[in-house]
């Protein structure tokens, strides 16, 4: 299947969350935390606390040795988690435990393509869905090369969430929008995300 084929699921936790936000006429809050920082037990405590504090969507960061798209804070938290042997499999276990604890908010795994590839695309998508994950943000996977992962995501009712930046071309924006499900992650700064720096002109 090419990156252009297949239709995403029409409804799910992510879509329900955005429908609720629209009805309430408010902006949603997606909270990010690195799994295993400062430890796995803390991650399991932090997720319900973030929901209680107003988070609408939870992004669970999968630690990776070379998080080049991140700023120093997430680089350090990822390195710390890796030193504690936090793997992709552990991240999926955390997601499953969060679900079993009663958290019903959308869970999105955010990370890099290499750990997913090493795990196995089919196996990762299947295990993520079984754990209660709703979507994937793969920072270094361009839309043009997303076909194989998108195929297994569609097969397992997972949303593959694409990134766009102020520097994205019209052609790339059109492609990402045509393939997107769940939502599109808009990088509103020229530099690394989650690092204080000026927003470009024209971003609203």
BAFILO-856548 format. One record per residue: residue number from 1; residue in three letters; x, y, z of N, C-alpha, C in turn. Coordinates in pm, whole numbers. Atoms other than C-alpha are relative to their C-alpha. Layout:
<sites>
NUM / ALA / X / Y / Z / X / Y / Z / X / Y / Z
...
</sites>
This chain:
<sites>
1 / UNK / 84 / -120 / 0 / 0 / 0 / 0 / 87 / 124 / 0
2 / UNK / -77 / -124 / 4 / 133 / 343 / -87 / -46 / 92 / 111
3 / UNK / 37 / -97 / -102 / 128 / 639 / 149 / -129 / 71 / -34
4 / UNK / 117 / -74 / 42 / -163 / 777 / -51 / -129 / -80 / 14
5 / UNK / 119 / 83 / 4 / -403 / 483 / -14 / -55 / -24 / 140
6 / UNK / 61 / 33 / -127 / -647 / 388 / 258 / -60 / 121 / 68
7 / UNK / 66 / -107 / -73 / -884 / 595 / 465 / 12 / -23 / 149
8 / UNK / -13 / 15 / -144 / -833 / 662 / 837 / -135 / -27 / 63
9 / UNK / 126 / 22 / -71 / -1096 / 556 / 1092 / -71 / 133 / 22
10 / UNK / 79 / -122 / -10 / -1380 / 805 / 1128 / -15 / 50 / 143
11 / UNK / 22 / -44 / -137 / -1404 / 810 / 1506 / 89 / -78 / 96
12 / UNK / -84 / 59 / -102 / -1208 / 732 / 1820 / 17 / 99 / 113
13 / UNK / -19 / -89 / -115 / -1084 / 890 / 2142 / 50 / 138 / -42
14 / UNK / -53 / -129 / 42 / -889 / 1161 / 1962 / -109 / 86 / -63
15 / UNK / 106 / -74 / 66 / -1180 / 1262 / 1743 / -106 / 45 / 101
16 / UNK / 98 / -36 / -103 / -1416 / 1254 / 2043 / 50 / 116 / 85
17 / UNK / -58 / -109 / -79 / -1178 / 1480 / 2233 / -13 / 133 / -73
18 / UNK / 11 / -124 / 77 / -1173 / 1738 / 1954 / -146 / 43 / -17
19 / UNK / 142 / -33 / 7 / -1550 / 1718 / 1919 / -46 / 67 / 128
20 / UNK / 36 / -60 / -129 / -1586 / 1792 / 2289 / 59 / 140 / 13
21 / UNK / -64 / -131 / -8 / -1338 / 2081 / 2269 / -75 / 102 / -85
22 / UNK / 75 / -91 / 88 / -1530 / 2230 / 1979 / -133 / 39 / 64
23 / UNK / 128 / -28 / -65 / -1859 / 2199 / 2168 / 17 / 95 / 118
24 / UNK / -27 / -85 / -115 / -1702 / 2363 / 2473 / 66 / 131 / -38
25 / UNK / -60 / -122 / 53 / -1545 / 2632 / 2252 / 127 / 37 / 76
26 / UNK / -126 / -26 / -69 / -1204 / 2599 / 2409 / 115 / -70 / -71
27 / UNK / -122 / 60 / 55 / -847 / 2517 / 2313 / 39 / -120 / 84
28 / UNK / -40 / 121 / -71 / -726 / 2170 / 2402 / 143 / 11 / 52
29 / UNK / -133 / 6 / -60 / -420 / 2094 / 2612 / 55 / -141 / -14
30 / UNK / -69 / 128 / 15 / -191 / 1809 / 2504 / 126 / 5 / 85
31 / UNK / -113 / 2 / -94 / 56 / 1725 / 2782 / 99 / -108 / -41
32 / UNK / -106 / 94 / 36 / 389 / 1560 / 2705 / 82 / -37 / 123
33 / UNK / -99 / 42 / -99 / 605 / 1353 / 2937 / 76 / -119 / -56
34 / UNK / -85 / 110 / 43 / 894 / 1118 / 2872 / -24 / -120 / 90
35 / UNK / 20 / 121 / -80 / 818 / 763 / 2983 / 130 / -36 / 70
36 / UNK / -119 / 39 / -76 / 1060 / 670 / 3259 / 76 / 116 / 60
37 / UNK / -65 / -113 / -64 / 1148 / 1020 / 3372 / -92 / 57 / 108
38 / UNK / -130 / 47 / -49 / 1228 / 1034 / 3652 / 8 / -152 / 14
39 / UNK / 4 / 146 / -1 / 1115 / 669 / 3667 / -137 / -43 / -48
40 / UNK / 126 / 51 / 55 / 837 / 447 / 3538 / -115 / 20 / 99
41 / UNK / 106 / -15 / -101 / 642 / 457 / 3864 / -52 / 144 / 2
42 / UNK / 43 / -140 / 2 / 636 / 837 / 3848 / -85 / 29 / -123
43 / UNK / 79 / -19 / 121 / 508 / 828 / 3490 / -143 / -49 / 22
44 / UNK / 133 / 54 / -26 / 218 / 612 / 3605 / -80 / 90 / 92
45 / UNK / 68 / -95 / -88 / 137 / 870 / 3872 / -29 / 132 / -71
46 / UNK / 12 / -131 / 64 / 188 / 1174 / 3651 / -117 / 7 / -99
47 / UNK / 103 / -5 / 104 / -56 / 1077 / 3376 / -138 / 32 / 59
48 / UNK / 130 / -38 / -60 / -371 / 1075 / 3597 / 2 / 141 / 58
49 / UNK / -9 / -136 / -55 / -246 / 1393 / 3765 / -14 / 104 / -110
50 / UNK / 13 / -94 / 112 / -214 / 1565 / 3427 / -145 / 8 / -49
51 / UNK / 141 / 1 / 39 / -568 / 1459 / 3335 / -81 / 81 / 101
52 / UNK / 71 / -74 / -104 / -694 / 1591 / 3668 / 29 / 149 / -9
53 / UNK / -38 / -140 / 14 / -506 / 1914 / 3601 / -50 / 67 / -126
54 / UNK / 61 / -61 / 117 / -685 / 1967 / 3271 / 50 / -46 / -135
55 / UNK / -50 / 48 / 130 / -493 / 1779 / 3002 / -109 / -76 / -74
56 / UNK / 99 / 67 / 84 / -711 / 1661 / 2714 / 59 / -119 / -74
57 / UNK / -71 / 105 / 72 / -453 / 1444 / 2536 / 135 / -20 / 69
58 / UNK / -129 / 30 / -59 / -146 / 1270 / 2676 / 95 / -51 / -108
59 / UNK / -106 / 46 / 89 / 170 / 1239 / 2467 / 107 / -68 / 85
60 / UNK / -101 / 77 / -72 / 399 / 966 / 2600 / 125 / -8 / -86
61 / UNK / -124 / -1 / 75 / 755 / 1022 / 2483 / 75 / -131 / 15
62 / UNK / -78 / 125 / 2 / 941 / 705 / 2383 / 148 / 37 / -4
63 / UNK / -142 / -40 / -2 / 1308 / 746 / 2483 / 77 / -53 / -120
64 / UNK / -82 / 36 / 115 / 1557 / 742 / 2198 / 138 / 61 / 19
65 / UNK / -138 / -42 / -24 / 1934 / 776 / 2192 / 39 / 126 / -75
66 / UNK / -36 / -115 / 81 / 1940 / 1049 / 1926 / -122 / 87 / -31
67 / UNK / 120 / -81 / 23 / 1639 / 1278 / 1973 / 34 / 139 / -55
68 / UNK / -59 / -122 / 57 / 1777 / 1541 / 1736 / -102 / 111 / -22
69 / UNK / 101 / -104 / 21 / 1445 / 1722 / 1688 / -43 / 66 / 129
70 / UNK / 43 / -51 / -129 / 1417 / 1797 / 2058 / 98 / 102 / 57
71 / UNK / -85 / -92 / -74 / 1551 / 2068 / 2281 / 70 / -72 / 113
72 / UNK / -82 / 63 / -103 / 1786 / 2005 / 2574 / -80 / -67 / 111
73 / UNK / 78 / 59 / -109 / 1511 / 1930 / 2828 / -43 / -142 / -34
74 / UNK / 46 / 135 / 38 / 1365 / 1634 / 2638 / 119 / -89 / -34
75 / UNK / -119 / 81 / 21 / 1710 / 1519 / 2530 / 50 / -58 / 132
76 / UNK / -48 / 48 / -130 / 1810 / 1495 / 2895 / -95 / -101 / 62
77 / UNK / 95 / 94 / -58 / 1490 / 1325 / 3004 / 4 / -134 / -73
78 / UNK / -10 / 123 / 78 / 1524 / 1072 / 2722 / 126 / -78 / 38
79 / UNK / -125 / 64 / -41 / 1887 / 1000 / 2815 / -14 / -63 / 138
80 / UNK / 21 / 51 / -136 / 1787 / 958 / 3179 / -83 / -128 / -3
81 / UNK / 84 / 119 / 9 / 1512 / 710 / 3087 / 75 / -118 / -61
82 / UNK / -77 / 108 / 61 / 1745 / 510 / 2864 / 99 / -61 / 99
83 / UNK / -93 / 52 / -101 / 1994 / 479 / 3150 / -72 / -92 / 98
84 / UNK / 79 / 89 / -86 / 1711 / 313 / 3343 / -62 / -115 / -80
85 / UNK / 41 / 113 / 84 / 1660 / 65 / 3058 / -147 / 7 / -42
86 / UNK / 136 / -15 / 51 / 1326 / 207 / 2944 / 1 / -24 / -151
87 / UNK / 5 / 40 / 140 / 1248 / 44 / 2610 / -137 / 30 / -59
88 / UNK / 130 / -15 / 64 / 968 / 65 / 2357 / -103 / -93 / 63
89 / UNK / 91 / 96 / -62 / 816 / -246 / 2514 / -49 / 50 / 135
90 / UNK / 40 / -55 / -129 / 816 / -80 / 2856 / -98 / 116 / -20
91 / UNK / 93 / -110 / 28 / 647 / 227 / 2706 / -140 / -54 / -30
92 / UNK / 130 / 61 / 29 / 370 / 2 / 2574 / -62 / -56 / 127
93 / UNK / 51 / 49 / -128 / 340 / -159 / 2916 / -55 / 114 / 84
94 / UNK / 47 / -117 / -74 / 306 / 185 / 3072 / -136 / 45 / -54
95 / UNK / 127 / -40 / 60 / 29 / 274 / 2827 / -112 / -95 / 44
96 / UNK / 100 / 98 / -42 / -154 / -49 / 2913 / -38 / 18 / 147
97 / UNK / 29 / -20 / -142 / -123 / 17 / 3287 / -81 / 129 / 22
98 / UNK / 76 / -124 / -10 / -249 / 372 / 3243 / -146 / -25 / -37
99 / UNK / 136 / 34 / 40 / -553 / 238 / 3059 / -71 / -83 / 108
100 / UNK / 62 / 87 / -101 / -616 / -31 / 3320 / -31 / 76 / 129
101 / UNK / 26 / -83 / -118 / -604 / 242 / 3587 / -121 / 90 / -20
102 / UNK / 122 / -75 / 23 / -907 / 403 / 3425 / 14 / 128 / -80
103 / UNK / -18 / -120 / 82 / -757 / 681 / 3214 / -63 / -23 / -137
104 / UNK / 70 / 16 / 127 / -981 / 731 / 2912 / 39 / 107 / -102
105 / UNK / -44 / -104 / 92 / -809 / 1033 / 2754 / 83 / -63 / -113
106 / UNK / -84 / 51 / 108 / -635 / 984 / 2418 / 146 / -11 / 42
107 / UNK / -142 / 23 / -26 / -285 / 839 / 2450 / 73 / -5 / -135
108 / UNK / -78 / -5 / 124 / -34 / 923 / 2176 / 146 / -25 / 34
109 / UNK / -143 / 24 / -16 / 315 / 777 / 2161 / 76 / 92 / -94
110 / UNK / -79 / -92 / 80 / 569 / 1031 / 2041 / 147 / -42 / 6
111 / UNK / -139 / 44 / 2 / 913 / 923 / 1928 / 57 / 2 / -141
112 / UNK / -75 / 5 / 125 / 1138 / 828 / 1639 / -20 / -134 / -69
113 / UNK / 33 / 117 / 82 / 1115 / 575 / 1360 / 86 / -121 / 30
114 / UNK / -90 / 114 / -15 / 1417 / 359 / 1438 / -47 / -100 / 106
115 / UNK / 48 / 99 / -98 / 1280 / 203 / 1762 / -123 / -77 / -49
116 / UNK / 117 / 69 / 55 / 953 / 123 / 1583 / 44 / -102 / -103
117 / UNK / -51 / 91 / 103 / 1141 / -31 / 1292 / 69 / -120 / 63
118 / UNK / -70 / 109 / -67 / 1359 / -235 / 1528 / -99 / -95 / 68
119 / UNK / 103 / 81 / -66 / 1050 / -358 / 1714 / -75 / -86 / -102
120 / UNK / 81 / 63 / 104 / 877 / -450 / 1386 / -128 / 79 / -17
121 / UNK / 114 / -87 / 22 / 611 / -233 / 1226 / -132 / -67 / 39
122 / UNK / 125 / 70 / -29 / 332 / -491 / 1243 / -15 / -25 / 150
123 / UNK / 6 / 33 / -142 / 417 / -598 / 1597 / -22 / 124 / 85
124 / UNK / 14 / -121 / -79 / 449 / -244 / 1725 / -142 / 55 / -9
125 / UNK / 136 / -51 / 17 / 117 / -130 / 1579 / -100 / -88 / 73
126 / UNK / 92 / 93 / -66 / -60 / -441 / 1706 / 8 / 13 / 152
127 / UNK / -18 / -9 / -145 / 89 / -414 / 2056 / -43 / 136 / 54
128 / UNK / 43 / -134 / -42 / 26 / -39 / 2073 / -151 / 6 / 10
129 / UNK / 147 / 1 / -2 / -340 / -88 / 1986 / -52 / -81 / 118
130 / UNK / 42 / 84 / -112 / -371 / -368 / 2241 / 21 / 69 / 134
131 / UNK / -30 / -73 / -124 / -219 / -138 / 2506 / -93 / 118 / 22
132 / UNK / 90 / -112 / -13 / -483 / 126 / 2441 / 52 / 131 / -56
133 / UNK / -54 / -119 / 65 / -270 / 369 / 2242 / -92 / 41 / -115
134 / UNK / 89 / -51 / 103 / -467 / 591 / 2006 / 72 / 49 / -125
135 / UNK / -70 / -54 / 115 / -200 / 737 / 1781 / 150 / 5 / 20
136 / UNK / -146 / -10 / 0 / 166 / 778 / 1691 / 42 / 131 / -64
137 / UNK / -70 / -112 / 61 / 374 / 1088 / 1630 / 144 / -45 / -19
138 / UNK / -135 / 48 / 30 / 695 / 984 / 1456 / 77 / 118 / -57
139 / UNK / -58 / -131 / 28 / 913 / 1292 / 1453 / 82 / 3 / -128
140 / UNK / -92 / -1 / 113 / 1161 / 1190 / 1185 / -50 / -79 / -120
141 / UNK / 57 / 74 / 113 / 924 / 1013 / 945 / -79 / 95 / -89
142 / UNK / 74 / -91 / 89 / 826 / 1235 / 651 / -119 / -70 / -63
143 / UNK / 122 / 55 / 59 / 486 / 1188 / 494 / 31 / -82 / -125
144 / UNK / -33 / 69 / 126 / 649 / 1082 / 167 / 48 / -143 / 22
145 / UNK / -55 / 133 / -28 / 801 / 776 / 337 / -81 / -77 / 104
146 / UNK / 79 / 56 / -111 / 519 / 689 / 576 / -88 / -117 / -38
147 / UNK / 93 / 102 / 46 / 338 / 430 / 365 / -4 / -127 / 82
148 / UNK / 4 / 127 / -74 / 445 / 109 / 545 / -56 / 15 / 142
149 / UNK / 51 / -18 / -136 / 378 / 247 / 894 / -147 / 39 / -4
150 / UNK / 140 / -40 / 11 / 53 / 411 / 786 / -88 / -121 / -27
151 / UNK / 79 / 119 / 32 / -66 / 79 / 648 / -32 / -81 / 126
152 / UNK / 24 / 81 / -120 / -21 / -106 / 977 / -79 / 80 / 104
153 / UNK / 81 / -82 / -89 / -167 / 189 / 1170 / -147 / -10 / -37
154 / UNK / 138 / 12 / 46 / -481 / 178 / 958 / -58 / -136 / 36
155 / UNK / 46 / 135 / -29 / -504 / -197 / 1010 / -30 / -21 / 147
156 / UNK / 17 / 17 / -145 / -491 / -151 / 1388 / -74 / 117 / 65
157 / UNK / 81 / -110 / -51 / -715 / 156 / 1423 / 83 / 102 / 78
158 / UNK / -88 / -101 / -60 / -421 / 383 / 1514 / 7 / 120 / -93
159 / UNK / -19 / -122 / 79 / -385 / 743 / 1402 / 149 / 27 / -16
160 / UNK / -137 / -42 / 25 / -56 / 834 / 1238 / -3 / 151 / -21
161 / UNK / 10 / -145 / -7 / -6 / 1202 / 1316 / 125 / 62 / -62
162 / UNK / -110 / -59 / 73 / 208 / 1408 / 1081 / 38 / 136 / 57
163 / UNK / -50 / -130 / -44 / 420 / 1713 / 1157 / 13 / 93 / -120
164 / UNK / -23 / -106 / 98 / 421 / 2038 / 963 / 66 / 117 / 70
165 / UNK / -77 / -112 / -55 / 645 / 2339 / 1013 / -26 / 125 / -84
166 / UNK / 16 / -123 / 80 / 642 / 2703 / 900 / 74 / -6 / -133
167 / UNK / -78 / 13 / 123 / 895 / 2601 / 636 / -55 / -106 / -95
168 / UNK / 56 / 104 / 86 / 677 / 2320 / 493 / -51 / 61 / -131
169 / UNK / 47 / -47 / 129 / 604 / 2360 / 124 / -150 / -26 / -14
170 / UNK / 142 / 23 / 25 / 250 / 2379 / -10 / -25 / -146 / -37
171 / UNK / 15 / 139 / 41 / 302 / 2036 / -164 / 3 / -94 / 119
172 / UNK / -8 / 86 / -119 / 405 / 1880 / 167 / -121 / 19 / 90
173 / UNK / 119 / -26 / -81 / 118 / 2048 / 352 / -119 / -75 / -59
174 / UNK / 111 / 68 / 66 / -127 / 1911 / 96 / 9 / -151 / 20
175 / UNK / -18 / 143 / -17 / 21 / 1561 / 123 / -32 / -42 / 144
176 / UNK / 23 / 34 / -141 / 22 / 1555 / 505 / -148 / 10 / 33
177 / UNK / 142 / -18 / -28 / -333 / 1687 / 516 / -84 / -113 / -60
178 / UNK / 75 / 108 / 66 / -451 / 1419 / 274 / 17 / -133 / 71
179 / UNK / -28 / 126 / -69 / -295 / 1142 / 484 / -37 / 2 / 147
180 / UNK / 11 / -17 / -145 / -363 / 1281 / 831 / -123 / -68 / 57
181 / UNK / 112 / 46 / -81 / -582 / 1124 / 1093 / 26 / 44 / 144
182 / UNK / -15 / -48 / -137 / -645 / 1238 / 1448 / 18 / 151 / 3
183 / UNK / -30 / -143 / 13 / -477 / 1576 / 1409 / 135 / 14 / -68
184 / UNK / -132 / -29 / 55 / -172 / 1742 / 1255 / 79 / 77 / 105
185 / UNK / -88 / -64 / -97 / 118 / 1842 / 1481 / 69 / 118 / -70
186 / UNK / -56 / -119 / 63 / 205 / 2199 / 1387 / 114 / 56 / 83
187 / UNK / -117 / -58 / -66 / 554 / 2312 / 1481 / -3 / 150 / -28
188 / UNK / 21 / -144 / 21 / 503 / 2685 / 1535 / 127 / 81 / 16
189 / UNK / -126 / -72 / -18 / 870 / 2772 / 1586 / 102 / -53 / -100
190 / UNK / -102 / 40 / 97 / 1167 / 2764 / 1355 / 101 / -95 / 59
191 / UNK / -101 / 84 / -62 / 1393 / 2597 / 1606 / -64 / -123 / 60
192 / UNK / 49 / 123 / -57 / 1353 / 2285 / 1813 / -125 / 25 / 84
193 / UNK / 121 / -18 / -80 / 1010 / 2233 / 1971 / 29 / -5 / 149
194 / UNK / -7 / -3 / -146 / 955 / 2291 / 2342 / 125 / 73 / 50
195 / UNK / -111 / -82 / -43 / 1236 / 2543 / 2357 / -35 / 146 / -29
196 / UNK / 43 / -139 / 15 / 1179 / 2913 / 2410 / 75 / 68 / -113
197 / UNK / -57 / -79 / 109 / 1238 / 3108 / 2091 / -116 / 65 / -74
198 / UNK / 106 / -79 / 62 / 1046 / 3349 / 1872 / -82 / -78 / -100
199 / UNK / 88 / 58 / 100 / 746 / 3238 / 1671 / 15 / 78 / -130
200 / UNK / -14 / -70 / 128 / 764 / 3316 / 1299 / -119 / 88 / -29
201 / UNK / 108 / -88 / 41 / 558 / 3593 / 1147 / -103 / -81 / -78
202 / UNK / 106 / 67 / 74 / 225 / 3481 / 1016 / -60 / -119 / 70
203 / UNK / 56 / 114 / -73 / 171 / 3199 / 1268 / -104 / 53 / 97
204 / UNK / 110 / -41 / -88 / -163 / 3236 / 1446 / -35 / -110 / 97
</sites>
